Amino acid sequence: MVSLQAVAVAVVGFAIVLGSAVAVYRDASQMAVSRPALWAGFVFATCGTGLAMYLGPPDVPVPGLLVIVIAGPALYLFERDDAKYGDEPADPRALPDESAGDSSSERRDGE
């Protein structure tokens, strides 16, 4: 017999998983990340797998579930950051938000 609590967790969990995938698709489309449908599907698959494993076998360790659930959104955020800042080489003397001509070594030389 399935408990009412398990059904509620499944319904709410599925809504959260679906909402996460839709949010990733919309964000990827706006940020011009390549293949937004693939990223949305990847987030849906990882989060959905975590939900299914939580509801299925009784002795699945929670830290393992968290790794599975976090994998999709974390990898998408890395891809989003790469799409946002581009493939230009990193400047070791400046933070990403600083302009290239405003590094700390140039400011010290001017003082």
N, C-alpha and C positions, 0 to 999 in steps of 0.2 A: 504494500500500500504506500502510495506517495503522500507525503505530508503537505499540508497547505503552505508551510514555510518553504519547502523545496520548490514548489510551483512559483511562489512569489519571487524567490531568488532567481529562478530561471527566467521569468518574464522581465523583471527589472534588469537583470544582467544582460539579456538579449537586447533590450532597449539601449543600454549603455554601450554595448559593443557596436550596434548599428549606428548609434549617434556618433561614436568615435570615428567610424569609417567614413561617414558622411562629412564630418568636420575635416578630416584629412583630405578627402577629395576636393572639397571647396577651397581649402587653404592651398593645396598643391596647384589647383587651377589658377588661383589669384597670384601665386608667387612664381609661376612659370616653371615649376618643377617638372621634369620630364616624366611621362607616364603616370598621371595622377590616379587613373583607375587601378593600376598595378599596386601603387602604394596604399590605396584605400583597401584593396583586397588583401594585402599583406597584413595591415593592421587588423582587419576583420578576422583573418585566419589566426593570428597569434592571440588576440584577445578572446576569440571564440573558443579556441583550443583550451585556453586557461579556464574559461567558464565551464566547458564540458568536463574537464578533468576535475574541477572542484565539485561538480554535481555527480560525477560518475563514481570512480573508485573511492572507497572510504578512507584509505590511508595514504593519500598523496600529500607530501610535505608542502606546507604553505610557501616557504622560500623558493622552492622550485616552480610553483605556480606563478609567483611574482616575477621571476626571471622570464618565464614564457610570455606573460602578459605585457611586461615592460619592453620586451625586445622590439616589437613592431613600431610603437610610437617613438622609441629612442632612435632606431635606425632611420625613421622618417625625419626626425628632427635634425640628425646629422646631414641628411641629403638636402633638407631645406636650408640649412646654414651654408652648405656648399653652393647651392643655387643662388642664394642671396648675396654672398660676398665674392663669388666668381672664382676663377682659377688663377688669378694673379699671384705671383710669388709673395710670400710673407716678408714683411720688413721686420727684422728682429729688434729694431730700435723704436718701434711705435706700436701702440695698442690698435686694435682693429677700428675703433671709432675715431681715432685721430687722423688728421690729414697727413699726407706723406711729407709735406714740407715743415711740419710742426713737431719734429721729434725732440726728445729731451736733450740730446747731445748738441743739437743746433742752438737750443735755448741757452745752454751753459756757455757755449762759445761766444754768444752775443753779450753776455753779462760782464 
